[in-house]
Amino acid sequence: MSVDRLARMRTGAPVECATRLLQEHWPRSTLLTPADVGLGGQETGAADFLGLVEWLSDAGFLSYEALVFNSDGPMLVDATLTARGRAMLAREGDRAN
């Protein structure tokens, strides 16, 4: 499943932004929030972020230690791309070149 296909599944969710951010941090994990992927300050930002997390997790592209909800909204603790997610992005990059 490609990033483009995931983006079409969840209209408006910045899947590509999230995957690129995680790819930039590889091999380290990172804290991921709605603001990190362009959803901060939006009325539906938290819901769209959770949808994004759901799609990436269900596709097997995302791993994280914890999903935390606080007064600032949801956040993923120690989020990282899985081997499957990295392989998908590598294939996407090969097709672009």
C-alpha positions, 0 to 999 in steps of 0.5 A, a space after each residue: 500500500 503506497 503513501 498515495 493510497 493511504 492519503 486517498 483513504 483518509 482524505 485531508 490527513 497529511 499521511 505523506 508529511 507524517 511518514 516523511 517526518 518519521 523517515 527523517 528521524 529514523 533510526 531514532 523514534 520521536 514524539 509525534 503530535 497533530 501539530 507535527 503533521 500540519 493538523 495543529 489548531 484545526 477543529 478536527 485536528 485530533 480526530 484526523 491525527 487519530 485517523 492517520 495513526 489508525 491507517 498507518 498502524 493498520 497498514 503495518 507502517 507505524 510503531 509506537 510505544 504509547 498513545 497519550 491523551 492530555 489537555 494539549 491533545 493526542 500524542 504518540 510517544 516513541 513513534 517510528 516507521 516499521 521495516 515495512 514502512 521503510 520498505 514502502 517509502 524506499 519503493 516510492 522513492 525508486 519509482 520517483 527517480 
